[in-house]
């Protein structure tokens, strides 16, 4: 969208003036990303439930609308019509602010995600750093929700969630450094283009023997970062009821739910972009480029979301000590060692001259 958005913005500026044209053009592009993303979240919740049902030999949503496609919208309407209940001992301002932070932060990261060639809202050179910075802000919404609820269970869950998110962000950072070293850029478009015909005509860093272990670790860390099974200790029913969302109802709860799934889709997108070619076709073969890049990206996103759902339907939940041990004693030292390994390999091969 960067090329198209410049043309549209310039056209609007010629009609409305420089500042008003820029504002209207940027707002239109933001809505062009936000509305389809919300629709995608509704459909992905439906897909999630259908995949779980299929793996448990059940039908899943199949009543509301054709094939149950409108079930997510019916659920959204239901929570919208419910009353927002605020506990008497809660900090009202922070209690209502927490889900807004979680939902807003989940949308902000999409500003730099490239959906195709020249199809990105903000093609900035530090796009990857921007995503890391914005996504790390999500922990504030979780902690504020747990503390403002004035209840032991949500607060305990918020502390768990904060420790979990921070722990796995460390290893994710080192994993991303390995990709940045190969690509030579923090720009997401450059990272995607750097994967074109990477090895044997396949456009993916993930098939590189040096980066494949990092791709696997990034996928597992994505599950932990988004608190998906088997790392959903933030809402373990046996000891935390429903986690930091326990005291929430109506649209406040729905904002947490939407933000959570938007983050899941974002992590699926990052898996596709960083290791599996993003909007590039899997094989560098000219006829495959006739398919729009956004279709290839969506196909890869859905593939990784299927893995997320598959894991949720089949893998038992970790204990909290196992979760932290995996992050600090395995992923962190391995990812740190891999940074030295990749940088050493590149120094010997790419920069030796």
BAVEX-113606 format. One record per residue: x, y, z of N, C-alpha, C in turn. Coordinates in steps of 0.02 Angstrom, whole numbers, plus 32768, in hexadecimal, padded with zeros to 4 digits. Atoms other than C-alpha are relative to their C-alpha. Example, Ala and Ser with C-alpha at 12.3 -4.5 7.8 and 13.67 -1.06 7.14 Angstrom:
# residues 2
802D7FC5800082677F1F8186802D803C8000 7FD67FC57FFD82AC7FCB81657FD980378025 
//
This chain:
# residues 353
80287FC48000800080008000802A803F8000 7FD87FC37FFB8094807480107FFF80287FC0 80037FDD80408096809D7F567FBA801A7FF3 80457FEC800C7FD880A07F477FEB80378031 80167FD07FCE7FC381017FEA801C80457FF2 7FE37FBE8011803A818A7FAF7FD680227FCB 80297FE380347FD381A27F137FBD80188019 80417FED7FE57F2F81A47F728006803C802E 7FF67FC87FD37F7382197FF7800D80417FDA 7FF27FC580287FB782917F757FC1801A7FDE 803F7FEB801F7F0E82917F1D7FD480248032 802A7FE17FCC7EB382B87FBF801D80438016 7FE17FC07FED7F3283407FE97FF280367FCC 80107FCF80347F1083937F417FB9801A8006 80467FEB7FF87E57839B7F6E7FF580238043 800F7FE97FBD7E5783B5802B8036802C801F 7FC87FDE7FE17EFE8409804880317FCE801D 7FCA802E7FEC7FA183C080897FEF7FDA8040 800980217FBF7F77839D81407FC07FD78001 803F802580007EC0836B812980037FC47FD2 7FF98038802F7EE98300809280297FC7801D 7FD680347FE17F7382A680F07FD97FDB8036 8026801F7FCA7F00828881857FCB7FD07FE5 80368029801B7E6E8246811E801D7FC27FDC 7FE1803880237EE081DA80B1801C7FCB8030 7FE4802E7FCE7F3A818D81477FC97FDC8026 8038801F7FDC7E96817081A37FDE7FCB7FD6 801F8031802D7E4D8118810B80297FC07FFC 7FD5803B80047EE380A4810180007FD98042 800480217FBE7EDC808081BD7FC07FD68004 803F80257FFF7E25804F81AD80007FC67FCF 7FFB803580327E4F7FE8811380247FC3801D 7FDF80387FDE7EBF7F7E81847FD77FE9803B 802280117FC17E597F8582267FC07FD97FF5 80408022800A7DAE7F5181E280097FB87FE7 7FF4804680147DEC7EB7818180207FD78037 7FE280257FC97E547E8882197FCC7FEA8032 803580147FD27DBB7E8A82897FD47FC97FE3 8025803580217D5E7E21820980287FBF8002 7FD5803B7FFE7DF37DAB820380017FE18046 8002801A7FBB7DF07D9C82C27FC07FD8800A 803F80247FF97D387D6B82BC80027FBD7FDC 7FFC803E80277D597CE9823580337FCF801D 7FCC802B7FE57DF57CA8828B7FE87FDF8040 801E80207FC57D947C89832C7FD37FC77FEA 802A8036801D7D177C2682C4802C7FC67FE9 7FD3803580197DA67BC58271801F7FDB803B 7FE3801E7FC47DF57BA6831C7FD07FCB801D 8031802D7FE27D557B58835F7FF07FC57FD3 800D8037802F7D387AF082C2803A7FCE8000 7FC6802D7FFE7DE97AAB82C880017FD78040 800480267FC17DD97A7D83807FCA7FCB7FFC 8038803080047D317A2B835D80127FC57FD4 7FEE8036802E7D7479C782CA80317FCF8020 7FCF802C7FE07E04798583327FE27FD9803B 802380247FCA7D8B795283BC7FC37FDA7FE5 8038802380217D127904833D7FBD801E8014 803F7FDC7FF57C8E7989835D7FF2802D7FC4 80137FD780397C337A0182E8801880498007 7FEF7FBA7FF87C5C7AAA83337FC6802D7FEC 80367FD280137BF77B4783057FE27FED7FBD 80208015803F7B787B1382817FB780167FFB 80467FEC7FFF7AD37B6B82A77FF680477FE7 800A7FBA80107AE57C288299801F80107FBD 7FE77FF180427AF47C5181E180157FC07FDC 7FEB803B80257B2E7BDB815780417FE3801C 7FC780237FE37BA77B5B81A18016801E8042 7FEE7FE07FC17BA47BC18242802D803B7FF9 7FD07FCA800C7C087C4F81F37FF1803F8028 80137FC37FDD7BA77CD5825180037FF8804C 7FFE800D7FB87BC57C8882FE802980358025 7FD57FCD7FDF7C527D0283287FDD80438005 80247FC07FFF7BE57D9782FA7FC77FFD8032 803580087FCE7B577D528365801D80068047 7FDF7FFA7FBE7BD07D4183F880128048800E 7FEE7FB97FF77C0D7DF383DA7FC3802B8011 803D7FDB7FF17B5B7E3583DA7FE87FF28047 801580137FBC7B377DD6847A802780278035 7FD97FDD7FCD7BC87E2384DB7FF5804C7FFB 800D7FB880087BA17ECF84927FC180158026 803F7FF07FDF7AF17EC884DB80007FF2804B 7FFC800E7FB97B2B7E8C85868014803F8027 7FEE7FC87FD47B437F01861A80497FFB8014 7FBB7FFE7FE87BF57F3686467FFF8007804C 800180017FB67C097F0986FE804780108019 7FC07FEC7FE37C957F5F875F7FFE7FF0804A 7FFF80117FB87CC27F14880A8004803F802B 80047FC57FD47CA17F8C889A804580178018 7FBE7FEE7FE67D567F8588D68033800F7FCA 7FD17FF780377DA47F9A88298010804A7FF5 7FEE7FBD80167E00803387EB7FDE800A7FBC 802C7FFD803A7D7C8066876B802580177FC1 7FDD7FE5803A7DEB80CE86F880317FCE7FE1 7FD0803180197E77804E86EA7FDF7FC07FEA 8026803D80127DFA7FBF86E47FE780047FB8 801A7FF780447DAE800686458038800F7FCE 7FC97FEF802D7E55804185FE80267FC27FE8 7FD7803B800F7EA97F9586017FEC7FDD7FBF 8011802180407E437F418575800B802D7FC4 7FF47FD280377E537FDE850B80497FFE7FEC 7FB88004800E7F117FD6851A800F7FC07FDA 7FF3804180207F147F1D84ED7FE97FFF7FB8 801C800180447EA47F348455802580307FD2 7FDF7FCE802A7EF97FD3841680467FEA7FEC 7FBB8016800E7FA97F8C842480007FC77FCD 8005803880307F717EF083C57FF780197FB9 800B7FE580427F3D7F5F8333803B80297FE6 7FCB7FD380157FD17FD6833380387FDD7FDA 7FC88023801F804F7F5283017FF67FF47FB5 800E800F80467FF87F358259801280387FD0 7FEF7FC8802B802F7FDF8219803B7FF27FD3 7FC2800B802680D57F9A81DB80017FBA7FDF 80028044801E809D7EEC81A07FF580067FB5 80097FFD804980B67EDA80E27FD37FC77FE9 802F8033801A80247E80808E80117FEC7FB8 7FEB800E804480787E817FE4803480347FEC 7FD07FCE801880F27EE37F7A7FDE80447FFE 801D7FBC7FFB80D07F9C7F9F7FBC80008022 803F80027FDB803E7F68800F800E8001804B 7FF27FF87FB8806E7FAB80BA7FF080488012 80157FBD7FEB802C803F811C803D802C800E 7FC47FDA7FEF80D680778160803D7FD47FF4 7FC6802880138170802F810A803E801F801F 7FC97FE17FDC81EB80668190803C7FD18006 7FC380287FFF829F802B819E80077FD68040 7FFC80257FC182887FF082527FBE7FDE800F 8042801F7FF881E47F9582367FFF7FC98034 7FFD80387FD2821A7EFD8298800880188048 7FF87FE37FBD82537F65832D7FBE80208017 80417FE27FF081AC7FC283257FD07FCB801A 802D80357FEA814C7F1E833380147FE68045 7FE980167FBE81B77EE583C67FED80338036 800F7FCC7FCE819E7F8C841F7FB68003800E 80487FFA7FF680E37F9484037FE37FC18022 801B803D7FE380C07EDD842C80137FF88049 7FEB80057FB981227EEB84CF7FD5802C802D 802C7FD67FD880A77F7285077FC27FDB8017 803C80257FEE801D7EEF851080007FE98048 7FFC80177FBB805D7EB885BA7FE280328031 801D7FCD7FD480227F5E86047FB57FF68008 8048800C7FFB7F6D7F3885D97FF07FC5802D 800B803C7FD77F7B7E8D862B800B800F804A 7FF07FF07FBA7FCE7ECD86CB7FCD8030801E 80317FD07FE67F577F6086DC7FBD7FDE800C 803F80247FF77EC17EEC86C480017FD78040 7FFC80297FC37EFD7E78874E80018029803F 7FFB7FD77FC37F277F0287C97FBF8027800C 803C7FD67FF87E8D7F6F87A87FC37FD88014 803A80287FEE7E167EDD87C27FF77FF8804B 800280067FB77E417EDC887D7FE97FBA8016 801080467FF17E377E1E888280407FD77FFC 7FC280287FFD7EBA7D9B88AC800D7FD97FC0 7FF5802B803A7E9E7D298817801680277FC2 7FE87FD9803A7EAB7DAD878D8046801B800B 7FBE7FE47FF37F437DFB87E280367FCA7FFA 7FD1803780057F9B7D5387F1800B7FEE7FB6 7FFB800F80477F757D30873A802780357FDA 7FDC7FC980217FB57DDC8705804B7FFB800C 7FB880087FF1805B7DBC875D801D7FC67FD7 7FEA8038802A80697D148705800880167FB7 7FFF7FEA804680407D62865D803B802E7FF2 7FC97FD1800980BE7DEF867480437FDB7FFE 7FC280267FFF814A7D7686A280077FD57FC1 7FFE802B803C811D7D028611801080297FC2 7FF67FD7803D81157D8C858D8047801C7FFE 7FBC7FE47FFF81B87DDD85C580347FCA7FF3 7FD08037800782127D3585CF80097FEC7FB7 7FFC8018804481E87D01851E801180377FCE 7FEB7FCA802C82027DAE84D3804C80047FFC 7FB77FFF800182BA7D9D8502801A7FD07FCB 7FE98031803282D27CFE849D7FE980127FBA 80187FEA804182667D428410802F80367FE3 7FD37FCC801782DA7DD8840780407FE37FE2 7FC3801E801A83747D6B83F07FF37FD87FC1 80128024803D831B7CFE83707FFB80307FC5 80097FCE803582ED7D99830C8044801C7FEA 7FBE7FE7801383A37DD5831280207FD27FCC 7FE4802E803183D57D3782B37FE4800E7FBA 801F7FF0804083597D648229801980427FE5 7FE87FBE801483907E19822680477FFC7FE5 7FBB8008801884467DE3821380017FE57FB8 8003801C804484187D7C81797FE580347FCF 80207FD1802E83A97E03812D802780427FFB 7FDB7FC1800084187E96815D7FD3803C8007 802F7FC87FFA837F7F0181857FCB7FF08033 803A80077FD582F57F1F82037FBF800D7FDB 803B7FF38029827E7F4D81767FE07FBE7FEB 80228040800D81FB7EC481607FFE7FF07FB5 7FFF800C804881F47EDB80A380457FE57FEA 7FBD8017801182B17EC68098800B7FB88018 7FF980447FE682A87E2A81057FDD7FCE7FD2 8025802C802E82257DDF809080257FF97FBE 7FDD8002804182837E0D7FF180437FDC8006 7FC280237FF583237DC7803D7FF87FB47FFE 800D8048800182D07D1B80417FF27FE67FB9 80118015804482AC7D187F8680357FD07FE5 7FD38034801B82F87C797F3C803C7FF5802F 7FCB80037FCE835B7C637FDD802D7FC27FF8 7FDA803F800A838E7BAC7FC87FD87FD37FD0 8020802C803183677B3B7F337FC1801D7FE2 803A7FE0801E82EB7BBB7EF07FC58007802F 80367FFA7FCE82827BB47F90800780428025 7FFF7FBE7FE182547C5E7FD77FEE7FFB804A 800D80067FB882657C40809380427FF98025 7FC7800A7FD382E77C55811A7FF87FC08028 800D803A7FD582947BC58175801F7FBF7FE8 7FE1803E801982E37B428103804C80028008 7FB97FFB7FF483917B82812B80127FD9803F 7FF080287FC483E27B0481A38014802B803C 7FED7FD47FC984257B96820A7FC480228020 803A7FDB7FE7837B7BE9821D7FC37FD5800F 803A802B7FF283037B5582227FF57FF6804B 800D80057FB883207B3882DE7FE28040801E 801B7FC17FE882FC7BF182F97FB680077FEC 80467FFE8017825A7BE082947FD47FD7802F 8026802A7FD282217B5283067FFA80228044 80027FDE7FC082507BB283A37FD4803E7FFE 802B7FC5800681F87C4E83637FB67FEC8001 80458018800081597BEA83447FEA7FEF8047 801180137FBB815C7BA283F57FFC803E802C 80017FC27FD981867C4D843F7FC2802A7FF0 803E7FDD801380F27C9583DE7FC57FE68028 8036801E7FD7807F7C1C84398004801B8047 7FF87FE87FBB80C87C5284E07FF1804A8006 800A7FB77FFF80C57D0C84B67FB680127FFE 80487FF38006800C7D05848A7FD77FD88032 802180277FCB7FE47C92851F7FD07FCD7FE3 80288036801C7FA17C0984B080167FBD801E 7FEF80437FE97F9B7B5384E3803F7FE77FDC 800380187FBA80077B028526801C80318033 7FE37FCE7FD480437BA685727FCB8030801A 80367FD37FEB7F9A7BEE85A77FF87FFE804D 800180007FB67FC97BF686607FDE803E801B 80217FC37FE97F7D7CA586697FB67FF6800C 8048800E7FF67ECF7C5886657FF47FB7800F 800880467FEE7EE97BAB86AF7FC47FF9802E 804180017FDE7E397B7F86E780047FE58047 7FFF80217FBF7E6C7B14877C8015802E8039 7FE97FD57FCA7EC37B9F87DB7FF2804A7FF6 80087FB9800D7E9A7C4687877FBC80127FE4 80437FF5801A7DE47C36874F800480137FB5 7FF87FEC80467DF67C9D86AE803A80307FF7 7FC67FD580057E977CFA86D17FF18048800E 80077FB97FF37EA97DB686CF7FBF801C7FE5 80407FE9801C7E037DC286707FC47FEC802C 8036801D7FD77D9E7D7486FF7FC880328010 80327FCF7FEA7D467E1487367FE280277FC6 80177FD980397D237E5286857FC37FE07FE0 803D801780227C807E4586257FF3802E7FC5 80177FD680377C2A7E8A858B803980137FD0 7FD17FEB80337C937EEF850F80488005801B 7FBC7FFE7FE37D267F01858880217FBB7FF7 7FE68044800B7D3B7E448582800C7FF37FB6 7FFA800B80497D1F7E4484C5804080217FE5 7FC37FDE80187DAE7EC284AD803E7FD78011 7FC9802D7FEF7E247E4C850980027FC67FCE 8005803A802D7DE67DBD849B801880137FBA 7FEC7FE980427DFB7E2083FA804B800E7FFD 7FB97FF17FFE7EA77E5E842D802A7FC18002 7FDC80407FFC7EDE7DAD845780057FDF7FBC 7FFF802180427EAC7D6883AD8024802B7FCD 7FD97FD5802D7EF47E008352804B7FF3800A 7FBB80107FF27F997DD983A880137FBB7FE5 7FF38043801B7F8B7D228376800C80057FB4 7FF87FF980497F737D5482BF804180257FF0 7FC17FDC800B80067DCE82CE803B7FD18006 7FC8802E7FF780797D45830F80027FCE7FC6 8002802B803C80407CD28281801E80247FC4 7FE67FD8803780687D5F8209804C80088005 7FB87FF97FF781157D79825480257FBF7FF1 7FE28040801381397CBF824480077FFB7FB4 800080038049810B7CCB818C803380317FE2 7FD57FCC801D816E7D6C816D80497FF2800E 7FBA80057FEC820E7D4781CD80227FC17FE5 7FE080408011822A7C92819A7FE67FDF7FC1 801E8027803781B67C5D810D7FEA802C7FC5 80087FDB803E81BB7CE6808A7FC980347FFD 80347FCD800081277D5380BB7FD37FFB7FC3 802D7FFF803B80C97D85801D80207FE17FC2 7FE28021803A81457D2E7FAA7FE37FBA7FF6 80148046800B810F7C8A7F5880367FD2801D 7FCE802C7FE081647BF37FA9803B7FEE7FD3 7FCC8011803081C87BCE7F0B8008803A7FD0 7FF27FC8802C821C7C537EA17FF77FE97FB7 80138016804381C17C207E027FCF80327FE4 80247FC7801B817A7CA67D917FB47FF87FFF 80498005800180C87C5F7D797FE080098045 801D7FF97FBD80AF7C5F7E377FF780498014 80077FB97FF080C47D1C7E3A7FC0801E7FE3 80417FE98019801F7D297DDB7FCD80028038 802C7FFE7FC57FCB7D047E828014803D802A 7FEE7FC57FD97FC27DA77EE680247FED8041 7FD8800F7FC5803F7DAF7F757FD67FFB803F 802980017FC47FB67DD07FF57FDF7FBB8009 801D80437FFC7F6A7D257FCB80337FCF801E 7FCC802B7FE380107CCE7FEF8009800D804A 7FF87FEF7FB980207D2C80937FC77FE48029 803980197FDB7F6F7D0080CA80027FB48006 7FFB80497FFD7F8B7C49809E80327FEA8035 7FCE80117FCE80287C4481097FE880108046 801C7FEE7FBE7FD17C9F81987FCF7FCB8017 803180327FED7F437C21819680227FBE8011 7FDB803D7FF17FBF7B918192801B80018048 7FE57FFB7FBC80137BD082317FC880038033 803880007FD07F6B7BF282827FE57FB98009 801580467FF97F3B7B3E825D802E7FDC8031 7FD1801F7FD17FD97B0882BB7FEF80178047 80137FE77FBE7FA67B79834D7FC47FDB801B 803D80237FEB7EF97B288353800D7FB6800C 7FEF80477FF97F407A7A833B80227FF38043 7FDD80077FC07FB37A9183D17FCE80098039 80317FF47FCB7F237AD7843A7FD37FC4800A 802F80387FFC7EB77A40841280217FBF8017 7FDF80417FF47F3B79BB843480347FFF8037 7FC780007FD17FC579F484AC7FE880158046 80147FED7FBC7FAC79F5856A8027803D8019 7FE37FC27FE77FD37A9185CD80407FF38029 7FC380037FD880817AAC86157FF380178048 7FFE7FE07FBF80A17ACD86CC802780417FFA 7FE07FBE800780DF7B7D86F0804C7FFB8005 7FB780077FFB818D7B448725801D7FE47FBF 7FE9801A8041819C7AE28681800180377FCC 80047FC8802F81667B7C8620803D802E8007 7FC87FD37FF481EA7BEB867180447FDE7FF2 7FC28024800E82717B658665800E7FFD7FB6 7FF78002804982537B5485AA801980427FE6 7FED7FBE801982627C0F8590804680158015 7FC27FE57FE682F87C3685FF803B7FD07FFA 7FC980307FFF835E7B958601800D7FDE7FBD 7FF78021804183447B57854F7FFF80347FC8 80077FD2803983057BDC84D68032803A8003 7FD47FC67FFB836C7C6E851A80497FEE7FF0 7FBA8010801284197C19851880097FE77FB9 7FFB8019804483F67BBF84737FFC803A7FCE 80077FC8802F83BB7C5E841B803C802E8004 7FC47FD77FF9844F7CC08462803C7FE07FDD 7FCA8024802284C87C3A84267FF780047FB4 800D7FFF804884747C3C837B801180437FE1 7FEB7FBE801984947CF78369804A7FFF7FF0 7FB88005800C854E7CD5837B800E7FD17FC5 7FF58030803685417C4083047FF1801F7FBD 80147FE1803F84E57CA0827C803080397FEE 7FD37FC8800F85537D3B828C80457FE67FEC 7FC0801E801385F07CCE82857FFE7FE47FBA 8008801C804485B07C7481EA800080377FCC 80037FC9803085897D198194804280237FF9 7FBE7FE1800386327D6281C180307FD77FD5 7FD3802B802686897CCB81737FED7FFC7FB6 8018800B8044861E7CC180D67FF080417FDB 80187FC4802285CE7D6980AE8030803A8005 7FD77FC47FF486477DE780F9804A7FF18005 7FB980127FF986ED7D8980F4802D80297FD3 7FD87FD8802E87277DEF805E800B8046801B 
//
